[in-house]
């Protein structure tokens, strides 16, 4: 993998039709505004996703065994 990336540098994708149309690292980078927006979105929703994951782990924390699936005995 390292040799492939070293050989391609600074290109990300090489054009089959014309080398002038190849995608470079600089051309594929996002703009400043989109990076700022995504930072705000991640700062808001990452804690929400982690809280949902923690709540799910808390709810399903008990291990089940075969005894949990046995039919209940007669009352009394």
N, CA, C and O atoms as a CHARMM CRD file, in Angstrom:
* protein
*
  304
    1    1 UNK  N      0.82500  -1.18200   0.00000 PROA 1      0.00000
    2    1 UNK  CA     0.00000   0.00000   0.00000 PROA 1      0.00000
    3    1 UNK  C      0.87400   1.25200   0.00000 PROA 1      0.00000
    4    1 UNK  O      0.60700   2.21000  -0.72600 PROA 1      0.00000
    5    2 UNK  N      1.90500   1.23100   0.81200 PROA 2      0.00000
    6    2 UNK  CA     2.77400   2.39800   0.90000 PROA 2      0.00000
    7    2 UNK  C      3.41600   2.70100  -0.45000 PROA 2      0.00000
    8    2 UNK  O      3.52400   3.86400  -0.83900 PROA 2      0.00000
    9    3 UNK  N      3.84000   1.66800  -1.16200 PROA 3      0.00000
   10    3 UNK  CA     4.47000   1.90000  -2.46500 PROA 3      0.00000
   11    3 UNK  C      3.46200   2.45200  -3.48500 PROA 3      0.00000
   12    3 UNK  O      3.82700   3.25400  -4.34300 PROA 3      0.00000
   13    4 UNK  N      2.20000   2.02400  -3.39200 PROA 4      0.00000
   14    4 UNK  CA     1.18200   2.55100  -4.30600 PROA 4      0.00000
   15    4 UNK  C      0.96600   4.03800  -4.04600 PROA 4      0.00000
   16    4 UNK  O      0.94500   4.83400  -4.98500 PROA 4      0.00000
   17    5 UNK  N      0.80600   4.42200  -2.77500 PROA 5      0.00000
   18    5 UNK  CA     0.59600   5.83100  -2.45400 PROA 5      0.00000
   19    5 UNK  C      1.83200   6.66300  -2.75900 PROA 5      0.00000
   20    5 UNK  O      1.71400   7.81200  -3.18400 PROA 5      0.00000
   21    6 UNK  N      3.00800   6.10100  -2.54800 PROA 6      0.00000
   22    6 UNK  CA     4.24000   6.81800  -2.87100 PROA 6      0.00000
   23    6 UNK  C      4.34800   7.04600  -4.37400 PROA 6      0.00000
   24    6 UNK  O      4.76500   8.11800  -4.81100 PROA 6      0.00000
   25    7 UNK  N      3.97900   6.05600  -5.15700 PROA 7      0.00000
   26    7 UNK  CA     4.03600   6.17600  -6.61200 PROA 7      0.00000
   27    7 UNK  C      3.00900   7.17900  -7.14100 PROA 7      0.00000
   28    7 UNK  O      3.29300   7.90000  -8.09700 PROA 7      0.00000
   29    8 UNK  N      1.82400   7.23600  -6.53600 PROA 8      0.00000
   30    8 UNK  CA     0.76900   8.12800  -7.00000 PROA 8      0.00000
   31    8 UNK  C      0.96100   9.58000  -6.57600 PROA 8      0.00000
   32    8 UNK  O      0.43400  10.48400  -7.22400 PROA 8      0.00000
   33    9 UNK  N      1.71400   9.81800  -5.48600 PROA 9      0.00000
   34    9 UNK  CA     1.83800  11.17300  -4.94100 PROA 9      0.00000
   35    9 UNK  C      2.26700  12.15800  -6.00800 PROA 9      0.00000
   36    9 UNK  O      3.20300  11.84000  -6.74100 PROA 9      0.00000
   37   10 UNK  N      1.67700  13.30000  -6.15700 PROA 10     0.00000
   38   10 UNK  CA     0.61600  13.98500  -5.42200 PROA 10     0.00000
   39   10 UNK  C     -0.77000  13.71500  -5.97900 PROA 10     0.00000
   40   10 UNK  O     -1.72100  14.41300  -5.62800 PROA 10     0.00000
   41   11 UNK  N     -0.90000  12.72100  -6.83300 PROA 11     0.00000
   42   11 UNK  CA    -2.20000  12.40800  -7.43400 PROA 11     0.00000
   43   11 UNK  C     -2.99200  11.47400  -6.53000 PROA 11     0.00000
   44   11 UNK  O     -2.43200  10.60600  -5.86000 PROA 11     0.00000
   45   12 UNK  N     -4.30500  11.67000  -6.52600 PROA 12     0.00000
   46   12 UNK  CA    -5.20800  10.76800  -5.82100 PROA 12     0.00000
   47   12 UNK  C     -5.77800   9.76800  -6.81200 PROA 12     0.00000
   48   12 UNK  O     -5.84500   8.56900  -6.53900 PROA 12     0.00000
   49   13 UNK  N     -6.19100  10.28200  -7.97600 PROA 13     0.00000
   50   13 UNK  CA    -6.68400   9.44100  -9.07400 PROA 13     0.00000
   51   13 UNK  C     -6.07300   9.96500 -10.36800 PROA 13     0.00000
   52   13 UNK  O     -6.08400  11.16600 -10.63600 PROA 13     0.00000
   53   14 UNK  N     -5.55000   9.05900 -11.15100 PROA 14     0.00000
   54   14 UNK  CA    -4.94500   9.43800 -12.41800 PROA 14     0.00000
   55   14 UNK  C     -5.97200   9.26200 -13.52700 PROA 14     0.00000
   56   14 UNK  O     -6.64500   8.23500 -13.61000 PROA 14     0.00000
   57   15 UNK  N     -6.08400  10.27800 -14.37800 PROA 15     0.00000
   58   15 UNK  CA    -7.03900  10.23800 -15.47800 PROA 15     0.00000
   59   15 UNK  C     -6.53800   9.31800 -16.58400 PROA 15     0.00000
   60   15 UNK  O     -5.35700   9.31800 -16.92900 PROA 15     0.00000
   61   16 UNK  N     -7.46300   8.53300 -17.13000 PROA 16     0.00000
   62   16 UNK  CA    -7.10200   7.62800 -18.22800 PROA 16     0.00000
   63   16 UNK  C     -7.08300   8.35700 -19.56500 PROA 16     0.00000
   64   16 UNK  O     -6.42800   7.90800 -20.50500 PROA 16     0.00000
   65   17 UNK  N     -7.79100   9.47100 -19.66100 PROA 17     0.00000
   66   17 UNK  CA    -7.86700  10.17000 -20.94200 PROA 17     0.00000
   67   17 UNK  C     -6.77400  11.21300 -21.11100 PROA 17     0.00000
   68   17 UNK  O     -6.17300  11.30600 -22.18200 PROA 17     0.00000
   69   18 UNK  N     -6.50600  11.99700 -20.07700 PROA 18     0.00000
   70   18 UNK  CA    -5.51500  13.05800 -20.18400 PROA 18     0.00000
   71   18 UNK  C     -4.93100  13.31100 -18.79700 PROA 18     0.00000
   72   18 UNK  O     -5.69300  13.49800 -17.84900 PROA 18     0.00000
   73   19 UNK  N     -3.60900  13.32300 -18.64500 PROA 19     0.00000
   74   19 UNK  CA    -3.01100  13.57300 -17.32800 PROA 19     0.00000
   75   19 UNK  C     -3.39200  14.93400 -16.72900 PROA 19     0.00000
   76   19 UNK  O     -3.29900  15.12200 -15.51600 PROA 19     0.00000
   77   20 UNK  N     -3.81500  15.87600 -17.56900 PROA 20     0.00000
   78   20 UNK  CA    -4.23000  17.18500 -17.05600 PROA 20     0.00000
   79   20 UNK  C     -5.51200  17.08900 -16.23700 PROA 20     0.00000
   80   20 UNK  O     -5.79300  17.97100 -15.42600 PROA 20     0.00000
   81   21 UNK  N     -6.29300  16.02800 -16.43900 PROA 21     0.00000
   82   21 UNK  CA    -7.54800  15.85100 -15.71100 PROA 21     0.00000
   83   21 UNK  C     -7.39200  14.99100 -14.45300 PROA 21     0.00000
   84   21 UNK  O     -8.39200  14.62300 -13.83600 PROA 21     0.00000
   85   22 UNK  N     -6.18600  14.67400 -14.07300 PROA 22     0.00000
   86   22 UNK  CA    -5.95500  13.86600 -12.87800 PROA 22     0.00000
   87   22 UNK  C     -6.34800  14.64600 -11.62400 PROA 22     0.00000
   88   22 UNK  O     -6.21700  15.86900 -11.56700 PROA 22     0.00000
   89   23 UNK  N     -6.82300  13.92100 -10.64000 PROA 23     0.00000
   90   23 UNK  CA    -7.24000  14.52500  -9.37400 PROA 23     0.00000
   91   23 UNK  C     -6.04700  14.53600  -8.42900 PROA 23     0.00000
   92   23 UNK  O     -5.47800  13.48600  -8.13100 PROA 23     0.00000
   93   24 UNK  N     -5.67000  15.71500  -7.96100 PROA 24     0.00000
   94   24 UNK  CA    -4.53600  15.82800  -7.04700 PROA 24     0.00000
   95   24 UNK  C     -5.02800  16.02600  -5.61800 PROA 24     0.00000
   96   24 UNK  O     -6.22000  16.21800  -5.37900 PROA 24     0.00000
   97   25 UNK  N     -4.10100  15.97500  -4.67900 PROA 25     0.00000
   98   25 UNK  CA    -4.44700  16.15700  -3.26700 PROA 25     0.00000
   99   25 UNK  C     -5.03200  17.54600  -3.05100 PROA 25     0.00000
  100   25 UNK  O     -6.01500  17.69900  -2.32600 PROA 25     0.00000
  101   26 UNK  N     -4.43800  18.55500  -3.67300 PROA 26     0.00000
  102   26 UNK  CA    -4.93000  19.91900  -3.51600 PROA 26     0.00000
  103   26 UNK  C     -6.30200  20.12400  -4.11500 PROA 26     0.00000
  104   26 UNK  O     -7.11500  20.87100  -3.57200 PROA 26     0.00000
  105   27 UNK  N     -6.57000  19.45700  -5.24600 PROA 27     0.00000
  106   27 UNK  CA    -7.87800  19.58500  -5.88600 PROA 27     0.00000
  107   27 UNK  C     -8.97800  18.85700  -5.12100 PROA 27     0.00000
  108   27 UNK  O    -10.14300  19.25200  -5.18700 PROA 27     0.00000
  109   28 UNK  N     -8.62400  17.81300  -4.40500 PROA 28     0.00000
  110   28 UNK  CA    -9.63500  17.01200  -3.72500 PROA 28     0.00000
  111   28 UNK  C     -9.92900  17.49600  -2.30700 PROA 28     0.00000
  112   28 UNK  O    -10.84300  16.97800  -1.66500 PROA 28     0.00000
  113   29 UNK  N     -9.18300  18.46700  -1.80600 PROA 29     0.00000
  114   29 UNK  CA    -9.40400  18.96800  -0.44600 PROA 29     0.00000
  115   29 UNK  C    -10.69600  19.77300  -0.37700 PROA 29     0.00000
  116   29 UNK  O    -11.06600  20.44700  -1.33900 PROA 29     0.00000
  117   30 UNK  N    -11.37400  19.70300   0.75200 PROA 30     0.00000
  118   30 UNK  CA   -12.60100  20.46900   0.95300 PROA 30     0.00000
  119   30 UNK  C    -12.27500  21.92400   1.22100 PROA 30     0.00000
  120   30 UNK  O    -11.15900  22.27500   1.60700 PROA 30     0.00000
  121   31 UNK  N    -13.26900  22.75400   1.00900 PROA 31     0.00000
  122   31 UNK  CA   -13.10300  24.17000   1.27300 PROA 31     0.00000
  123   31 UNK  C    -13.15000  24.48200   2.75300 PROA 31     0.00000
  124   31 UNK  O    -13.56700  23.65600   3.56500 PROA 31     0.00000
  125   32 UNK  N    -12.72000  25.67400   3.09000 PROA 32     0.00000
  126   32 UNK  CA   -12.65200  26.08700   4.48800 PROA 32     0.00000
  127   32 UNK  C    -14.03100  26.12800   5.13700 PROA 32     0.00000
  128   32 UNK  O    -14.18900  25.70900   6.28300 PROA 32     0.00000
  129   33 UNK  N    -15.03000  26.63100   4.41200 PROA 33     0.00000
  130   33 UNK  CA   -16.38100  26.73600   4.97200 PROA 33     0.00000
  131   33 UNK  C    -16.98100  25.36700   5.26200 PROA 33     0.00000
  132   33 UNK  O    -17.59200  25.16700   6.31200 PROA 33     0.00000
  133   34 UNK  N    -16.80900  24.41800   4.33300 PROA 34     0.00000
  134   34 UNK  CA   -17.38900  23.08600   4.56000 PROA 34     0.00000
  135   34 UNK  C    -16.69600  22.38100   5.72300 PROA 34     0.00000
  136   34 UNK  O    -17.34300  21.63700   6.46100 PROA 34     0.00000
  137   35 UNK  N    -15.40300  22.60000   5.89900 PROA 35     0.00000
  138   35 UNK  CA   -14.71500  22.00800   7.05000 PROA 35     0.00000
  139   35 UNK  C    -15.20200  22.63000   8.35800 PROA 35     0.00000
  140   35 UNK  O    -15.31200  21.93800   9.37000 PROA 35     0.00000
  141   36 UNK  N    -15.49000  23.91900   8.34200 PROA 36     0.00000
  142   36 UNK  CA   -16.01400  24.58200   9.53500 PROA 36     0.00000
  143   36 UNK  C    -17.40400  24.06400   9.87900 PROA 36     0.00000
  144   36 UNK  O    -17.70100  23.80200  11.04400 PROA 36     0.00000
  145   37 UNK  N    -18.24700  23.91800   8.87800 PROA 37     0.00000
  146   37 UNK  CA   -19.60300  23.41100   9.10400 PROA 37     0.00000
  147   37 UNK  C    -19.55100  21.98800   9.63900 PROA 37     0.00000
  148   37 UNK  O    -20.27000  21.65900  10.58200 PROA 37     0.00000
  149   38 UNK  N    -18.72600  21.15200   9.06200 PROA 38     0.00000
  150   38 UNK  CA   -18.64000  19.75600   9.51200 PROA 38     0.00000
  151   38 UNK  C    -18.07000  19.66200  10.92700 PROA 38     0.00000
  152   38 UNK  O    -18.44000  18.75600  11.67300 PROA 38     0.00000
  153   39 UNK  N    -17.18400  20.57100  11.30800 PROA 39     0.00000
  154   39 UNK  CA   -16.66800  20.58100  12.67700 PROA 39     0.00000
  155   39 UNK  C    -17.79200  20.89200  13.66300 PROA 39     0.00000
  156   39 UNK  O    -17.87900  20.26700  14.72000 PROA 39     0.00000
  157   40 UNK  N    -18.64100  21.84100  13.32800 PROA 40     0.00000
  158   40 UNK  CA   -19.77400  22.18200  14.19800 PROA 40     0.00000
  159   40 UNK  C    -20.75100  21.01100  14.27300 PROA 40     0.00000
  160   40 UNK  O    -21.24000  20.68000  15.35300 PROA 40     0.00000
  161   41 UNK  N    -21.03800  20.38500  13.13800 PROA 41     0.00000
  162   41 UNK  CA   -21.96900  19.25300  13.11100 PROA 41     0.00000
  163   41 UNK  C    -21.43600  18.09700  13.96300 PROA 41     0.00000
  164   41 UNK  O    -22.18400  17.48800  14.72700 PROA 41     0.00000
  165   42 UNK  N    -20.15800  17.80500  13.82900 PROA 42     0.00000
  166   42 UNK  CA   -19.56300  16.71200  14.61800 PROA 42     0.00000
  167   42 UNK  C    -19.54700  17.06700  16.09500 PROA 42     0.00000
  168   42 UNK  O    -19.79300  16.20500  16.93900 PROA 42     0.00000
  169   43 UNK  N    -19.26300  18.31900  16.41900 PROA 43     0.00000
  170   43 UNK  CA   -19.23800  18.73100  17.82600 PROA 43     0.00000
  171   43 UNK  C    -20.61900  18.59500  18.47100 PROA 43     0.00000
  172   43 UNK  O    -20.72000  18.34200  19.67100 PROA 43     0.00000
  173   44 UNK  N    -21.66900  18.75800  17.68800 PROA 44     0.00000
  174   44 UNK  CA   -23.02800  18.63100  18.23000 PROA 44     0.00000
  175   44 UNK  C    -23.48100  17.17800  18.28000 PROA 44     0.00000
  176   44 UNK  O    -23.99700  16.72500  19.30200 PROA 44     0.00000
  177   45 UNK  N    -23.29300  16.43800  17.17800 PROA 45     0.00000
  178   45 UNK  CA   -23.89500  15.10500  17.07800 PROA 45     0.00000
  179   45 UNK  C    -23.03100  13.95700  17.58500 PROA 45     0.00000
  180   45 UNK  O    -23.56600  12.88600  17.87100 PROA 45     0.00000
  181   46 UNK  N    -21.72900  14.13300  17.70800 PROA 46     0.00000
  182   46 UNK  CA   -20.89600  13.05900  18.25100 PROA 46     0.00000
  183   46 UNK  C    -21.24500  12.74700  19.70700 PROA 46     0.00000
  184   46 UNK  O    -21.37200  11.57300  20.05500 PROA 46     0.00000
  185   47 UNK  N    -21.40500  13.75800  20.57300 PROA 47     0.00000
  186   47 UNK  CA   -21.83800  13.43300  21.94400 PROA 47     0.00000
  187   47 UNK  C    -23.21000  12.75900  21.98700 PROA 47     0.00000
  188   47 UNK  O    -23.44400  11.89600  22.83300 PROA 47     0.00000
  189   48 UNK  N    -24.11300  13.13700  21.09300 PROA 48     0.00000
  190   48 UNK  CA   -25.43200  12.50300  21.04000 PROA 48     0.00000
  191   48 UNK  C    -25.28800  11.03400  20.65400 PROA 48     0.00000
  192   48 UNK  O    -25.92200  10.17200  21.26200 PROA 48     0.00000
  193   49 UNK  N    -24.46800  10.74500  19.65900 PROA 49     0.00000
  194   49 UNK  CA   -24.26400   9.35400  19.23700 PROA 49     0.00000
  195   49 UNK  C    -23.59100   8.54000  20.34000 PROA 49     0.00000
  196   49 UNK  O    -23.94600   7.38200  20.56100 PROA 49     0.00000
  197   50 UNK  N    -22.62800   9.13500  21.02800 PROA 50     0.00000
  198   50 UNK  CA   -21.97500   8.42100  22.12700 PROA 50     0.00000
  199   50 UNK  C    -22.93700   8.18300  23.28500 PROA 50     0.00000
  200   50 UNK  O    -22.89000   7.13200  23.92300 PROA 50     0.00000
  201   51 UNK  N    -23.80500   9.14800  23.56000 PROA 51     0.00000
  202   51 UNK  CA   -24.80000   8.96600  24.63000 PROA 51     0.00000
  203   51 UNK  C    -25.79000   7.86600  24.27300 PROA 51     0.00000
  204   51 UNK  O    -26.16300   7.06900  25.13400 PROA 51     0.00000
  205   52 UNK  N    -26.22100   7.81100  23.01700 PROA 52     0.00000
  206   52 UNK  CA   -27.12500   6.73700  22.58800 PROA 52     0.00000
  207   52 UNK  C    -26.46000   5.37300  22.70000 PROA 52     0.00000
  208   52 UNK  O    -27.09200   4.40200  23.11600 PROA 52     0.00000
  209   53 UNK  N    -25.19600   5.29900  22.33200 PROA 53     0.00000
  210   53 UNK  CA   -24.46100   4.03800  22.44600 PROA 53     0.00000
  211   53 UNK  C    -24.31500   3.62800  23.90700 PROA 53     0.00000
  212   53 UNK  O    -24.49600   2.45900  24.24700 PROA 53     0.00000
  213   54 UNK  N    -23.99100   4.58200  24.76700 PROA 54     0.00000
  214   54 UNK  CA   -23.85600   4.27300  26.19900 PROA 54     0.00000
  215   54 UNK  C    -25.19100   3.82700  26.78900 PROA 54     0.00000
  216   54 UNK  O    -25.23500   2.88900  27.58600 PROA 54     0.00000
  217   55 UNK  N    -26.27800   4.49100  26.40300 PROA 55     0.00000
  218   55 UNK  CA   -27.59800   4.10500  26.90600 PROA 55     0.00000
  219   55 UNK  C    -27.96700   2.69800  26.43100 PROA 55     0.00000
  220   55 UNK  O    -28.51400   1.90900  27.20000 PROA 55     0.00000
  221   56 UNK  N    -27.67200   2.38300  25.17400 PROA 56     0.00000
  222   56 UNK  CA   -27.95900   1.05200  24.64300 PROA 56     0.00000
  223   56 UNK  C    -27.15700  -0.01300  25.39300 PROA 56     0.00000
  224   56 UNK  O    -27.69200  -1.06800  25.73300 PROA 56     0.00000
  225   57 UNK  N    -25.89100   0.25800  25.64700 PROA 57     0.00000
  226   57 UNK  CA   -25.07600  -0.69400  26.41700 PROA 57     0.00000
  227   57 UNK  C    -25.61300  -0.85600  27.83200 PROA 57     0.00000
  228   57 UNK  O    -25.57700  -1.95400  28.38600 PROA 57     0.00000
  229   58 UNK  N    -26.11000   0.22700  28.42100 PROA 58     0.00000
  230   58 UNK  CA   -26.66800   0.15000  29.76500 PROA 58     0.00000
  231   58 UNK  C    -27.95200  -0.67800  29.78300 PROA 58     0.00000
  232   58 UNK  O    -28.15600  -1.48700  30.68800 PROA 58     0.00000
  233   59 UNK  N    -28.81000  -0.48200  28.79400 PROA 59     0.00000
  234   59 UNK  CA   -30.07500  -1.20300  28.73800 PROA 59     0.00000
  235   59 UNK  C    -29.84900  -2.69600  28.53200 PROA 59     0.00000
  236   59 UNK  O    -30.53100  -3.51600  29.14700 PROA 59     0.00000
  237   60 UNK  N    -28.90900  -3.05300  27.68200 PROA 60     0.00000
  238   60 UNK  CA   -28.67300  -4.45400  27.34900 PROA 60     0.00000
  239   60 UNK  C    -27.46600  -5.03500  28.08800 PROA 60     0.00000
  240   60 UNK  O    -26.78200  -5.90600  27.55000 PROA 60     0.00000
  241   61 UNK  N    -27.19900  -4.57800  29.28900 PROA 61     0.00000
  242   61 UNK  CA   -26.00000  -5.00000  30.01000 PROA 61     0.00000
  243   61 UNK  C    -26.10200  -6.39700  30.61900 PROA 61     0.00000
  244   61 UNK  O    -25.07600  -7.03500  30.85200 PROA 61     0.00000
  245   62 UNK  N    -27.32000  -6.88900  30.88200 PROA 62     0.00000
  246   62 UNK  CA   -27.48500  -8.17900  31.55100 PROA 62     0.00000
  247   62 UNK  C    -27.33200  -9.31700  30.55200 PROA 62     0.00000
  248   62 UNK  O    -27.92400  -9.29400  29.47300 PROA 62     0.00000
  249   63 UNK  N    -26.54200 -10.30100  30.91900 PROA 63     0.00000
  250   63 UNK  CA   -26.38500 -11.48400  30.08000 PROA 63     0.00000
  251   63 UNK  C    -27.58800 -12.40000  30.23200 PROA 63     0.00000
  252   63 UNK  O    -28.16800 -12.50700  31.31300 PROA 63     0.00000
  253   64 UNK  N    -27.94900 -13.04300  29.16400 PROA 64     0.00000
  254   64 UNK  CA   -29.05100 -13.98900  29.18500 PROA 64     0.00000
  255   64 UNK  C    -28.50700 -15.40000  29.18600 PROA 64     0.00000
  256   64 UNK  O    -27.45300 -15.67100  28.60900 PROA 64     0.00000
  257   65 UNK  N    -29.22100 -16.28800  29.82800 PROA 65     0.00000
  258   65 UNK  CA   -28.84500 -17.70000  29.84000 PROA 65     0.00000
  259   65 UNK  C    -30.04600 -18.52600  29.37900 PROA 65     0.00000
  260   65 UNK  O    -31.12800 -17.98500  29.15300 PROA 65     0.00000
  261   66 UNK  N    -29.85100 -19.82600  29.24200 PROA 66     0.00000
  262   66 UNK  CA   -30.93400 -20.70900  28.80600 PROA 66     0.00000
  263   66 UNK  C    -32.05800 -20.72400  29.83600 PROA 66     0.00000
  264   66 UNK  O    -33.21800 -20.93100  29.48000 PROA 66     0.00000
  265   67 UNK  N    -31.73300 -20.51000  31.09600 PROA 67     0.00000
  266   67 UNK  CA   -32.73800 -20.51000  32.15600 PROA 67     0.00000
  267   67 UNK  C    -33.72700 -19.35400  32.00200 PROA 67     0.00000
  268   67 UNK  O    -34.87300 -19.45500  32.43800 PROA 67     0.00000
  269   68 UNK  N    -33.29000 -18.27100  31.38800 PROA 68     0.00000
  270   68 UNK  CA   -34.17900 -17.12600  31.18700 PROA 68     0.00000
  271   68 UNK  C    -35.28600 -17.43600  30.18100 PROA 68     0.00000
  272   68 UNK  O    -36.30200 -16.74300  30.15500 PROA 68     0.00000
  273   69 UNK  N    -35.10600 -18.46700  29.35400 PROA 69     0.00000
  274   69 UNK  CA   -36.06000 -18.78400  28.30300 PROA 69     0.00000
  275   69 UNK  C    -36.95100 -19.97900  28.64500 PROA 69     0.00000
  276   69 UNK  O    -37.77400 -20.38600  27.82500 PROA 69     0.00000
  277   70 UNK  N    -36.80200 -20.53600  29.82700 PROA 70     0.00000
  278   70 UNK  CA   -37.63700 -21.66000  30.24200 PROA 70     0.00000
  279   70 UNK  C    -39.04600 -21.16800  30.56800 PROA 70     0.00000
  280   70 UNK  O    -39.20600 -20.05500  31.06900 PROA 70     0.00000
  281   71 UNK  N    -40.05900 -21.97000  30.29500 PROA 71     0.00000
  282   71 UNK  CA   -41.42900 -21.54000  30.63800 PROA 71     0.00000
  283   71 UNK  C    -41.57500 -21.46100  32.15600 PROA 71     0.00000
  284   71 UNK  O    -40.93900 -22.22200  32.88600 PROA 71     0.00000
  285   72 UNK  N    -42.40600 -20.54800  32.62100 PROA 72     0.00000
  286   72 UNK  CA   -42.58800 -20.42100  34.08400 PROA 72     0.00000
  287   72 UNK  C    -43.26500 -21.67000  34.63900 PROA 72     0.00000
  288   72 UNK  O    -44.04600 -22.33700  33.96000 PROA 72     0.00000
  289   73 UNK  N    -42.93500 -21.96200  35.90500 PROA 73     0.00000
  290   73 UNK  CA   -43.53600 -23.10600  36.57700 PROA 73     0.00000
  291   73 UNK  C    -44.97200 -22.82800  36.97200 PROA 73     0.00000
  292   73 UNK  O    -45.45500 -21.70600  36.81800 PROA 73     0.00000
  293   74 UNK  N    -45.66700 -23.85300  37.48700 PROA 74     0.00000
  294   74 UNK  CA   -47.06800 -23.64700  37.91000 PROA 74     0.00000
  295   74 UNK  C    -47.12100 -22.66800  39.08100 PROA 74     0.00000
  296   74 UNK  O    -46.22500 -22.65400  39.92400 PROA 74     0.00000
  297   75 UNK  N    -48.17200 -21.85400  39.13000 PROA 75     0.00000
  298   75 UNK  CA   -48.27500 -20.87800  40.23100 PROA 75     0.00000
  299   75 UNK  C    -48.51200 -21.58300  41.57300 PROA 75     0.00000
  300   75 UNK  O    -49.16200 -22.62400  41.66000 PROA 75     0.00000
  301   76 UNK  N    -47.96200 -20.96900  42.58600 PROA 76     0.00000
  302   76 UNK  CA   -48.22900 -21.47000  43.93400 PROA 76     0.00000
  303   76 UNK  C    -47.28800 -22.43500  44.37400 PROA 76     0.00000
  304   76 UNK  O    -47.39600 -22.93900  45.49200 PROA 76     0.00000
